[in-house]
Amino acid sequence: MNKFEKHNGYARTFQENKLTLGLAVPLEAYQGNVPEMNLEQQIKLAKIAEEANFTSLMVRDIPLNDPSFGDVGQMYDPWIYLSHLAAHTKKIALGTASVITSFQHPLNLAQSAASLDKISGERLLFGLATGDRPIEFDAYHIDREKRAEYYREAFYVMKEVWAKSFPTIQTCRVSLTGGTDLLPKPVLGDIPVFVTGFSGQTLEWIAENSDGLFGYPRNPAQQASLISAYRSLTDGFKPFAQSLHIDLTENPDEGPTPIHLGFRSGHKFLMEFLHALQEAGVNHVYLNNKFSHRPVEEVIQELAEEVVPHFPALT
């Protein structure tokens, strides 16, 4: 039995041979780097998404505004913002895609994740990435060449301190000798943790150590090849999720036009594409509306009526 079947966020989102739909935060369209992030409107749309049977709300950890990058995501600290979302929702999964391991101490990451998971009622889907933008590593005065090592360390430390009381841990940044402990502990003694991309790791390491893989958008054939290779190495089912940028048109029959990390189309093509991803082995897709030409509330309502019923939340 998969222990995360008792984790509310995981159970709502992941099942073998099934695809569910989430939404990337911020829930708005915007040009340039910085969204408006009207908090009242964001919470209103989060509640609409939950009632419409979307599975998750996904935030990103982008600590600094790098104008050349083109997007600062939801802008707020992910833990504070997820806590705000948790306080205004009841069942929708709350995910990070992803929190950066290079700029935070593993013990701080472990406590933040355990706190959010407990406060939210076991709803955290914890995606992790190394970060890759040189400007951030320079600002934090962190050796970029060590990011893959720090990533493995964070994985190991968090899993140990969640599962054990007064553990003994010796790593490059952590020295616990059994005389102290980290609190709170997750209810299940663990939290589902997902590797984003490869994060400097081999597919073998990811298959052995992660609880799932968050991939980048690819066409279904390419995604199927990666998922097949990944699952050939896993012991039992481990989910695969991805983001997808969309610009949903008013014409439901409109075919696809490529946009950055996705496409513009009507909902009929979107549904066909999602079915193809499900056949490829994708278990969750979180839709990003940054490039939408329509009001996002209108898009969410159309998705809720026409698309989500084919890919509903599992609990």
N, C-alpha and C positions, 0 to 999 in steps of 0.2 A: 504494500500500500504506500502511495506517495503521501508523506507526512503533511504536505502542503494542501492536501484535499480538505484539511480542517482550517486552513488559512482563508479568511473571507475574501480578500482581494484576489488571491490566486484562484480559488474555487469559482469565483464569478467570471474569471477571464480565460482560464486555460483548460482545454480538454483535447485529447488526441483526436485528430481528424476533424476538428471544429475550428472555425474562425469567428472571432468576435471583434467588435469595433469600439474604439475609444476616440478621444479628441485631445489634440495637443493644445496646451495653454500657452499664450493667451487666446481666449475665445473671441478673436476679432481679426479683421483684416487691417493691414497697415503698410505704409511705404517706408523705406529706409530702415534704420536700425531699431528705433525705439517705439514701442506700442503706446497707446493711450493708457491702457490698464485701468479703466474706470471700475473701481472695486464693486460698486453696487451692481453694475451691469454684468460684470464677470460672475458674481455669485448668482444672479438671476439666471444666466445661461447655464451655469454649472448645475443648478437645480432642474432646469428644463432637460438637460442631457441625462441626468439621473432618472427622471421620470420617464424619459423616452427609451430607456433600456440600453443606453450606451454603457459600455463596460468600465471604462477608465477615463481619468483625466491625467495627462502626463505633463510634467514640468521639466525644465532643463536648468542646469547649474552653469550659468555664464557670469562669472564674478566681475568681469571688467568689460567696458564698452570699447571694443576694437572696431573702429569705423570701417576697416577693410573687410571685416567678417560679414557684415550686413544684417545682423540680427542679435538682439540681446534677450530673446525669449520673453519669459514673464517678468524679467527685470528684478524682482524681489528675491531675497534669499529663499532657496527652495524649501527649507525646513519651516520657516516662518509662514511662507505662503501656503504650503501644504497643511499646516495646522489651521490656517484660516479656512481653507476648503473643507477640512475635516469637521470643523465646528458647524458648518452650514450644510453638510450632506450627511447621509446615513449609511449608504451601502455601496456607492460607486467606488471602484478601486482607485487608489492614489499612487501614481507612479513617478519615478524619476528616470528621465532618458536624456542625459544621465548626470549623476553627481560625480564630480571630479575628485579622484583620489590623491592627486599629486600635491594639492595645496592644503590639505587638512590632515591632522594627525589621526591615525587609525582608531584610537580610543574615542576621540571626539566624534568621528563618523559613526562608530558603533553605538554610542549613547544617543546621538541624534536620531538614528534610524530606529532604535529600540523604543525611544520615547514616542516618535510619531506613530509607529505601528501599534503601540499600546493605546495611545490617546484616540486613534482612529477606529479601534476595534478590529485590529489585524487586517488592515486594508492596504498596506504598503507593498508595492512592487518596486524593488530597489535595484534600479539600473546603475551601473558604475562604468566610468570611462577614465582614461588617463589624462585627458586634455592633450591638445597638440599645438596650440598657437604659441609661437615663440614669445610674443609680446607679454603673455601672461606669466610664462616661466621667468622671464626677465624681471617682471614686476614683483613676483614673490621670491625672487632670488633662489630659485630651485633649479637644480641641474636637470635639464630636459632629458639627458641621456639615462637618467635613473628612473624615468616614469614607469617603465614596465616592471622594474623591481619593486617600486613603491606600491604598485597595483597588486602584485602577488602578496605582498606583506599585508595590505589592508584586508584582502580576502581572508587570509589565514587568521589574523588577529580578531577580526569581527566574529567569525564563526566560533572561535575558541571562547571569547568572553561572553557570547550569548549563551553558549551551551553549558559552560562550566562555572562553578563557584570558586573563587579564589584560584584561578589558573596560574600556572607557571609558564611565562612566555618570554622568550629572548629573541628579539629581531633588531634590525638596524635602528628603529625608532622607538621600540617598546621594551621595557624591562619590568616584568611582573614576576615576583619571586614567591607568590602564594600567600602573601600577607595582606593583600588588598584585593578589592573586587570592583567590578563595574556594574552599576545599576542604572535603569531597570533592566530586568531580563525579559526578552520576548515571551509571550504566553506559551508559544510552542517550543521555546528554547532555540529558535532559529527564525530567520526571515528569508523569503525567496530573493536571491541575489542574481542579477543577470549581467553578463558581459555585453558591452556595447561594441559592435564591430569586432575587432580582434584585440584591441587594447594592448598591443605588443606581445600577445601570447600565441602559442600554437593552438591549433584546433584540438589537439589531444589534451592539452592542459584545460582548455575551456570545457570540453566534454566531461572531464573528470571532476573539475572543481566548481563549475557554475551550476545554477539551478535552471538555466535557460539562456538563450542568446537573443539579443536585440540586434537585428541587422539593419542595413541601409536599404533604401528602395532599389530594386532591380526588377527586370522583367521576370515573369513567372518561371521561364525555363532556367534562367540563371539562378534564381532563388531555389528552385527545386534541386539543382546540382549541389549548392552549398548545404542545404538542409539534409540532403541524403548523406553527404560526407560527414556532417556533424553527427547525425543520428546513428551512423554506423559505428561511432566511437562511444556513445552514451550507454549507460546501464539503465534501461527503462526510458520512459517518456520524459523528455525535457523540451519545454515549449520554445517556439521561435516567434518573435514579434518584429514588426518593422513600422516605421513612419511612412506617410504618403501625403505629399502636398496635393491639394485639389483646388480647382476653381469651378464649382458646380454651376452650370449654365441653366437658364430658365427652360431651354428646349431640352426635354428629356431624351430626345433621339440624337442629339449632337454627338458626333464622334470625337476622338481625342486629339488635342493639340498639345505637344510637350510644353511643360513649364519646368522651372527648377525643382528637381526631386519629385516630379509628378506630372500631372496633366490637367488640362481644362476639358471638361466634357459634360454631357448630360448624365442623369443618374442611371440610365440603362447601361451605358458603357461601363460606368463605375462598378455597377453590380456584376457585370460579366468579368471585369478584371479581378474583383474580389473573389469570385468563384474560382477563377484560375489560380489565384494565390492560395486559396484553401486546398485545391487539388495538389499544389506544389508542396504543401505541408506547413504553410504559415498559419499560426494560431491566433494572432492578434494584429490588427492594424490600427494605429492611432493617426487620425486624419488631421492635417494641419491646414487651416483656412487663411493663412497669412496673405495669400495672393487672390483671395476671393474678390470678385467684382460686385457681389450681392451682399446685402446685410447678413451677417453670420447667423443671427437668430432665424432668419428666413431659410438659410441653408440647413441649419440643424433641424428645423421642423420638417423640411422635405426629406432629409435623410431618415428622420424618425418614422415618417410615414411610408417611404418607398424602399429603403435599403436595410435599415436596422432589423426589421422583422425577419429578414433572411439570415441574419447573423446576430441573434439576440444574446444578451448576457445569460450566463449559465445558471445563476442562482438569483 
